[in-house]
Amino acid sequence: MPTLTNVAEALRRYTGRYQFLDAFADDVDELRNGDLESVPASPAGPGEVAIDTAAGRIFMRIFPDQGIARFRLADQHPRSNNDPVVAGAALGALVGAAVSSASKTKEGLLGGLIVGMLVGGLVAAQEPVERVLALRFDQPTGSWQVYDGPLLRWAKRTLYPATPPAA
């Protein structure tokens, strides 16, 4: 299972092209185990918390109904000073709800496969779409690899939050 450090490393690896990594909340070690420590005074965006990892600071936003956690590097999109920051107790409740929703959403379909979705900026097309890249976490090597398996379509549809991120 990937850690928050693994998430930060993936974001750094694909920085510039992709801004976010979306993952099921129950697939991230610290979220699943409740070992999350956020940084209280941070320049996070609305509904986000800052988290320090061995690979640098990241921001996390939880989508509890969908069971998804959205991560981004801390040096992207600074917030204004009056944006709300999620408080510690509220964060615990959000993460708990997201972990529960994630396991229900997956319905055993992934069978131990851990998939994340990198989300980038808008692609110029007739209808604007965001760039996405599916990744799977390889536990033995502790690294993310591009995923093009049989559950790709399902993962893209399911992992993408309905609520757009704040700019």
SVG drawing of the C-alpha trace seen along z (x, -y; Angstrom):
<svg xmlns="http://www.w3.org/2000/svg" viewBox="-21 -37 33 47">
<polyline fill="none" stroke="black" stroke-width="0.4" points="0.0,0.0 1.5,-3.4 2.3,-5.9 1.9,-9.7 5.6,-9.8 5.0,-7.6 2.1,-9.9 4.4,-13.0 7.1,-11.2 4.6,-10.4 3.5,-14.0 7.1,-15.2 7.9,-12.7 5.0,-14.0 5.2,-17.6 4.4,-20.2 2.1,-17.9 -0.2,-16.7 -1.3,-18.7 -3.2,-16.2 -3.1,-12.5 -6.5,-11.0 -6.6,-7.7 -9.1,-5.7 -8.7,-6.8 -8.4,-3.3 -5.4,-2.6 -3.2,-5.2 -1.4,-3.7 -1.7,-6.7 -5.4,-7.3 -6.4,-3.7 -4.5,-3.3 -5.6,-6.7 -1.9,-7.8 -2.4,-11.2 -0.8,-14.3 -1.6,-17.5 0.3,-20.7 -2.0,-23.2 -0.9,-26.6 -0.4,-26.0 -1.1,-27.7 -3.6,-25.1 -6.6,-25.8 -10.3,-25.5 -11.0,-22.2 -7.4,-21.1 -4.9,-20.1 -1.1,-20.3 0.9,-17.2 4.7,-16.9 6.2,-13.8 9.8,-12.6 9.4,-13.7 8.1,-17.2 4.9,-18.9 1.7,-18.0 -1.9,-19.2 -4.8,-16.8 -8.5,-17.3 -11.0,-14.5 -14.2,-13.7 -15.9,-11.6 -19.0,-10.5 -16.8,-9.1 -14.0,-7.7 -11.4,-9.7 -8.4,-11.7 -6.9,-14.3 -3.3,-15.2 -1.2,-18.0 2.3,-19.4 2.4,-22.2 4.3,-24.6 1.3,-24.7 -1.6,-27.2 -1.0,-29.2 -4.2,-30.1 -5.5,-33.4 -5.3,-34.2 -9.0,-34.0 -9.6,-30.4 -10.8,-28.0 -8.5,-25.1 -9.9,-21.8 -9.6,-21.4 -8.1,-18.3 -11.3,-16.7 -13.2,-17.4 -10.3,-15.9 -10.5,-12.6 -14.3,-12.4 -13.8,-13.2 -11.0,-10.6 -13.1,-8.0 -16.1,-8.5 -13.9,-8.4 -12.2,-5.2 -15.6,-3.6 -17.0,-4.9 -13.9,-3.7 -14.3,-0.1 -18.0,-0.2 -17.3,-1.9 -14.6,0.7 -16.9,3.7 -13.9,6.0 -13.2,5.2 -9.6,4.2 -8.6,7.4 -5.5,5.8 -4.6,3.7 -3.9,0.1 -4.7,-2.4 -4.2,-6.2 -5.2,-8.8 -3.0,-11.7 -5.0,-14.7 -3.5,-17.6 -4.6,-20.8 -7.2,-21.2 -6.4,-19.7 -7.3,-21.9 -10.0,-20.0 -13.6,-20.6 -14.8,-19.8 -12.2,-20.7 -11.1,-17.7 -8.5,-17.3 -5.4,-15.2 -5.5,-12.0 -3.0,-9.2 -3.8,-6.0 -1.0,-4.6 -0.8,-1.4 1.3,-1.1 3.8,1.8 4.2,2.9 7.5,4.9 9.4,2.0 7.5,-0.7 6.9,-2.6 4.1,-3.8 3.8,-2.5 1.5,-3.4 -1.6,-1.3 -3.3,-0.1 -5.1,3.0 -8.6,4.4 -10.0,2.0 -8.7,-1.2 -12.1,-2.5 -13.8,-1.7 -10.9,-3.3 -11.0,-6.5 -14.7,-6.8 -14.7,-6.0 -11.6,-7.8 -12.4,-11.1 -14.1,-13.5 -17.3,-15.1 -16.5,-18.2 -13.8,-20.2 -10.8,-21.4 -10.6,-25.0 -8.4,-27.2"/>
</svg>
